[in-house]
Amino acid sequence: MAAASEQRAWLHGVAGALALLWGLLGPSPGWAAGFEVIAATTKLEGGVYRLDARIDYHFSKPALEALQNGVPLIIALEMEVRRRRSWIWNETVYSLSQRFKLEYHALSRQYLVNNLNSKERRGFSSRAAALQFMGQINGFPLLDKGLLGRDERYEGALRAWLDIESLPAPLRVFAYLSDDWRLTSEWYTWSL
């Protein structure tokens, strides 16, 4: 009798693991996952270019399932200032990365957003509120004007992406194999 219940428990565990594996690798029809920079502008205040931007984060089902099961997700914002050139590609003269860690704590039922650069940590009662906070950049000090040439033309560039290298090793293998984990926005550019 005990052996039969142990066997059922083992089969239940295997079925759960297979369901999780299917969720991580399986198709996700109709789910529009990806990140998008909606808008980005800079304004010059006190000799410093300050960035305002809005980013929409749409995670795939496997990424959301991992988050709900305690896996932190690292989102990176890449910011560049490029010198425009007429005949050849633009030159990147300055780059900066801002990283956020998004976590879900089941016990408190809170989503935590940690700014890994500034160490600021905030809690939210819903995932939507946490993503809205991460997606709203206001007055971020991007670059000192004195670092730019006077008679040159420059543009700002911004993109967001999910850092799959920061995932736990077993999950990282699945992330490499599935498009559901390759969440990145296109570069969004604007004139400085």
N, C-alpha and C positions, 0 to 999 in steps of 0.2 A: 504494500500500500504506500509506504514512504517512498519507495523507488519510483512509483508511478507519478507521485506528486512532484518529486525532484525532476523527473523527465519533463513533465508539463511546464514547470518553472523554467527549465533550460530552454525548451522550445519557445516559450513566451519571450525569453530574453533574446534569443536568436531572431525571432520575428520582429521584435522592436529594433534591433540593430539593423536588420535588412530594411525596415521602413525608414529609418534615419538615413541609411546609405542611399536609398531611392530618392529621398527628399533632397539630399545633397547633390546627387548626380543626375537625377531624372529630369525629364523635360518640364518646363513650366509654361504651358501655353497660355496666352492671353495676359501675361504678367509683363508689363513694360518696366523693366528694371534699367537703371542707369542714373548717372548724375548729370546735371545741366546747370551751367552758369547762365542765369537769366539776364543779369545786368551787372556791369562793373564800371565805375567812374572814379576819377581822382580829383581832388580839389587841393589847391595850394593854400596852406594856412601857416603863417609864421615861418616860411621857408621850408616847410615839409609837405610833401605830397601825401595826402591822406586818402585811403581807399574806402569806398563804399561799394558793397557788392551783395547780390542775392543769388543763392545757390539752392537748387531743388535736389533733394536726395531721394531716390526711389530704389530701395534695396530689393534684391531678388528674394524669393521665398526661402531658398537655402540659407542665405545670409541672415534673414530675419529669424529663422528657426534656430540657427546657431546663437544669435544674440539672446533669444528667449531662454536658451539652455545654458547661459552663463559665459559664453565666449565673447570677450571684448573685441570690438571692431575699431581699427585705427583708420581714420580718414585724414588724408594729407591734402593740403592746399598748396599748390605751387604758384608762386608769384614771380614774374620777371619784368624787367624794364629792358626794352630793346631799342637800339639805335637803328633808325630806318636808313636803308641804303638803296640807291636807285638800281644799280647794276648787279649786285650780288645779294645774297640772303642777309636778313637783318642780323645784327650782332647783339647778343645778350650781354649787357653791361652790368646787370645786377640781378641776383636771384635770391629768393627767400622761401622757406618752407614753414608752414604752420600746421601742426598736427593736433588732432583731437582723438580722444579715446571715448567711445560710446559703450556703455555697459548697462546691463539690466540686472538689478538685484531683486530676486524673487521674494525674499523675506520682507523687504520694505515696499515691494512693488513700485520701485522707482527706477527711472532711467537716469544714469549719471553721465555727464559730459565733463571730461577732463581736458583742459587745454594743456598739452604736454610741453609747450614752450613757456607759458607764464605760470603754470601750476594751478591756475584757477580751476575750481571744481564746483559744479552746480547740479542740483537734483531737479527732476521733473516728474510729474505724475503720469505723463503720457509720452509715448514715443513721438507723436506728432509735435508736441511742444519742444522736445529735445532737438528734433531735426530742424524745427523752425529757428531755434536759438543758434544752432551750428550754421545754418544757411544765411544768417543775417550778419553782415560785416559792416560796422559803422565807424568811420573815422580812424581806421587802422593806419598807423604811421608807416608808410611804405618806403619812402626814400627822401633824403635831404636834397633839396634843389641844387645846392652847391656841388654835388657830385656829378652833375650833368654839364655837358658842353653848352656854350651859349648859342651857337648858330647851328645846332643839330636838331633833327626831328626825332622824337622818341614816342614809343607806344608802350602801354602796359599790357600784360598778358596774365591770365589766371586760368587755372584748371583744378579740378578736384578728382581724387581717386581713392579707392579702397586699397589699403596696403595689405596684400595677401601674404607678404613676407613676415608680417607680425602675427599671423595666425598660429595656433599650436601646430606642431609638426604633423600629427596625424591628419588634421583637417587641411593643412596646406597642400598635401598630396591631391586631395579631391579638388581643391581650388585651382590647382594648375590644370586639371583635366576638364574643368567645366567652365563654360562661358558665363554661367550665372554668377561667378565670382569676379569677373573682369569688369568691374564697375568704375568707369572713368568718364569724365566729361571731355568735350573738345576744348581746345584753347579758345578762350574768349579774349579778344584784343580791343583796345580803345586807344585814342590819341591822348598823350600826356600834355 
